[in-house]
Amino acid sequence: MNSDMLLNRIRMAQQGLIGVHKKLYTLEHLLPSPDPVQFAETAKSAALLSERSTASLRGFLFTTTGGMPNGYYQQAAAVQGIKVSATDDYVFVRVPALLPKKKATEGFKFLVVPLQASFEEYRRQRALPHFSDCVICIEHIYDRCLPITAVRDYDNLEFKSILDVIALYCMKDDTGALCDLYHTTRFSYASCTMISVMPKKSFPAWLSTQMRFTDDPPQFAEKS
């Protein structure tokens, strides 16, 4: 790739980041008493622009280096706060807070590929349980500084891509005939999404534990 093409790609990346900056600037100036709908839509627009920029910059790195540097996606997972862990009866996954669904799905590559890398890294070191009849529990955790209007409807959040990755590594199938899906929402110290996969017999104990610790800071810990 010649210098003119590289310069063009760099400037395209700059434009994407400038777009994110403009949206954040708009959010700042909507304070201190923003219209909830306008604020939410502007924040959503900033997030989607950021996703596009992340995917674009990864593509730029790939084309300029002739391939993705070794260990890049594991590093990306660490930066994003993605983590996979397991016990004999549970698989736990922590990912950033899920975003609203959208027609263009390419932006979610920023999350899916590092999640796959996290599963691969964990599987190289320890065995993962495999479920044929299970419950998938999704905890949508919101920063307690956010207003109640920040909470999204469950069916308006993008989860399919994440579930596809989890099913690939530890489930026979994600069909409703074999697994149940449970969603819950709580406020805590930072936004994230916690996913726990377990045999159906383990769900009552998991639910009881979660109900007792709803005010704990979000952290990734193996349950026994």
N, C-alpha and C positions, 0 to 999 in steps of 0.2 A: 504494500500500500504506500503510495507516494505521499510527500508532505502536504500537498494540496488536499488530498482526500482525508488525511489525518486531521488537518486543520478544520475541514468541514464537519467531521464527526465531533471534534472537540467543541465547536461552536454550537452544534445541535444539542450536545449535552449541557452546555452552558445555558441555552435557552430553556431547556426543561427545568433546570434548577432555579433559574430566574422566575419561571412561572410559579414554582412552589413558594419562593420568597414573596412574591406579590400576594399570593393567597394568605400567607401568614401575616403579612403587613395589613391586609384587609381585616383579618380576624382581630388583630391588635387594636385597630381603630374602631371596631364595633363595640368595644368595651367602653364604659363599665356595665352598661345595661343593654346588652344586645337582644335583638329579636331572636328567640330560640330557633325558629325555623331557618332564618337567614344564616345564623351562626353555624347551625348544623350542616346546612348545604355547602357553605364555604369551606368548613373543615373537611367535609367529604371530598370536595373538589381538590383540596390540597393533598389529601391522602392518595387519591387516585393519580394525580400528577406525579407524586413521589414514587408510586409503584412503577409508573411508566419510565421514570428517570432511572430507577434501579435496574430494570430490565435492559434499558438502552446502554447503560454503562457496563453491564456485564457483557453485552454483545460487543461493545467496543473493546473491552479487555480481551475477549476471545479472538477477535479478528486481528488485533495488533500483536498478540503474543503467539499466535498459531495454535491456540488451545487454552483451556482454562488451567491456570497454575495448580500444581499438585497441592491438595489440601485446602483449596480455596473455599469450597462449600462447607467444609467443617468449620472453618474460621467464620464464614458468614453466619452459620447457625449459632455459634457462640456469641457473635455480636448482636444478633437478633434476640437472644435469650431463649432459643429453641433447645429443648432437652428431652431426651428419651431415657427412661429407666424401667426396670421391671423386677418383679419377684416371681415366685412360682405360679401365683394365681392372678397377678395384675400386670398390666402395662400402663405406664404413665407417660403422658406427653404434655409438654408445656410449649405453647407457641404465643406469639404476640396476639393482641386482641383481634378477633376476626372482624373483617370489614363488610359493609353492605354488598349484596350481590350486584353484579353489573353484567352487561351483555358481553363486553370484551374480557376474556378470562386470562389473557397473556400476562397481565400484571401480577397474578398470583404465583407466577414462576419464581418470584423473589422469595417466596415462603416454601413452596413445595419441594424444590430441588435441595435446599439445605436440610429440610426435614428428612428427605430420603437419605442424605449423607449421614445424618445423625443416627438413623436406624442402621445403616450399614456399619458405621463405626461401633455402635453398641453390639451388634451381632458378631463382629469380629472378636469381641472380648468376652461376651457372655451370651448364654442361650436366651432366646425369647420364648415365652409360652405361646401356644397356638390354640385359638378358640374356635369351636364349631357351634357353640350355643352360648351367647354372651349378652352382656349389657354394656352399652357405650354411654358414659356419663360425661357431659360437657358442662363445665363451669365457666360461665361468662363473667369475668371479674372486671369491674369498672373502678377506676380511680375515684375515691370517695370525694374528691374535690369537684367532680363533674355533677351537673344537675341531673335530676331524675329523667329529664327529657333525652338524655344521652343514651339511655337504654333502648336498644333496638328490638323489634319483634324477632323471635327466633327464626321464623321462615324468611326473614329478610337478610340473613347473614350467610356469607359464603362458607360452606363447610364440606361440600362434596369432594373437592380436591384433596382436603386433608384426610377425610375418611378413606378415600381411595388408597392413599399411601399407607395408612394404618392397616387397612384390610390386607394389603399386599404382604405385609410382614408378619402379621400375627392373627389373621382371621381366615377361616375357610371361605367365607363370603359375607358381604354386608347386606344381603337380602333381609327383608323384614321377617322371613320365615325362620331365620337363624339368630337374629339379634334384635334387642330392644334398644330404644334411644331415649335418653333422659337428659333434659336441659334444666339448668338452674342458673340464677343470676344473683350476684351479691356485689356489694361495694367493699373495697379494701384499699390498700396503700398504693397500688399501681394497677394499670390495666393489663390483662393478659387473658389467655384461654387455657384452662387445664382440662385435659381429656384423660379419663380413666377407663380402661377396658378390663372386664372381669367376668367370671362365670356368673350366671344368674343367681346362683345360691349365695354369692358373696355380696350382692347388691344391698340387702337390708343392713348389713354391718357397715358397709361404706356410707350409706345414707345417714346412719346414726352418727358416725364419726364426723361427717361434714356438718351436720346440724349443731354439733357441740362446738365447732371451731370456726364459725362463720366470721368472727371478728379478727382472726389471726392475720398477720401480714401474708400475702401470697408467697409461698415458697415451694420449692420442689423437694418433696421428701417421700421416700419409699414407705409404703404402709405394709404392715405385716398382719 
